[in-house]
Every structure is written in C-alpha cells, then in structure tokens.
C-alpha cells in the first residue's frame, strides 16, 4: 500500500474530517505558544479603573486613528494567510513537479504531499492569534475584550477554516486528475489546479474584505464605547 493512502498527513478525508484536523491544529498552535513562552502561566492582574482610563486614552489617541485608516493593511495582512493556505500548496506542488517530475520509483508524487503546508499554516494561525488575544483576555473586562476581537472575528476566523478545508479538498481533486483516463496532460492539470483555487480565493477576498471593514470602521467605535461603563462618560 502506498504511504500516501494510509498516512494521516496525506490521506484523503471528508470536509468534516479536514475541519476537525484544522481545529485541532489551530489549538495545537495555542499549545505550542504555551510551551514556548509560558505566557499562560504568567501573573496577569485585571486593570483597575485608573489603568482602564489610561488604556482608553491611549487607544483613543493612538490606536484608534490608525485602525480606522488601515483597511488595506489589515486586509492584505489577512489575505497573505489566505494565500498561504490556498495557493501556496498548489504552487509548491508544481514547483516540485517541474524540478523532480517523478520520485525514485519512477512514479509521479501525488499533490497530497503538500498538505502539511496547510496544516502548518493552521498551527501558525493558532500560535499567532494566541500572542495577541490571551493577554488582553486576562487583563480587560470581557465586554472590552470582546469588542476587540469577537465582532470581526466571527467572519475572519471561519474564513481561514473554510480556506484550509477547501485547499485540502482541492489537493484531493488534483490527485484525482492524475488518475483520469486517458491521462490529462500536465498543462491541463496546471490549469485545473488554478481553477480549483479560484472560488475559495474569491470567497476569501469577499469575506476578508467584510471582516476588514468591520475591524476598521465598526470595531474601533465598539471598543471606545465598551470602556464607558468602567471609566464613566
């Protein structure tokens, strides 16, 4: 039996199985950060009223003006992650294909070999998110914390899971193209693989644009208002 048929990293799964893998790997990224930094074991004291007032003034005078004018920066920052999850695995496979063409047994390497790129991307997203989210969760009252992340995150976070699951499914479709009879020429398969990426990238662009709009045009005002019950008007 081929290693790619029974190895969890490379084997074919349903969309629900892929989603489960991605959720586990996202949480693994959080765990890796815990082990490397010990951040969760640090002592965090909730901010008192005076500290919250200082945080409010600092946010209002510094972060707020930046956030409301940084739509493109936030969008492109998130789009890079989308690109890594969807386009990079496919591009990496074709680089391997044209450099090596076949493995030592004279058989073409299946596109499944680049699935770990998607998995590592999900670990990185979990790791990177934890760096910013956890300290604020510990020191801010929950309404202030939720204003920072939850409203745009409702769209942003599922978008990355959709992208990862779709990408893994696309690699399975590229595997299917190898088995097509009569065999598809390589240029047709390259074209197909780009077409497979079109809809998830398009959907990701739309969803991330909505998330970036909320994060820059709605979230900053929600954050300011969330301070009011704790510092007074």
Beta strands, then each sheet from edge to edge (+ up, - down):
end
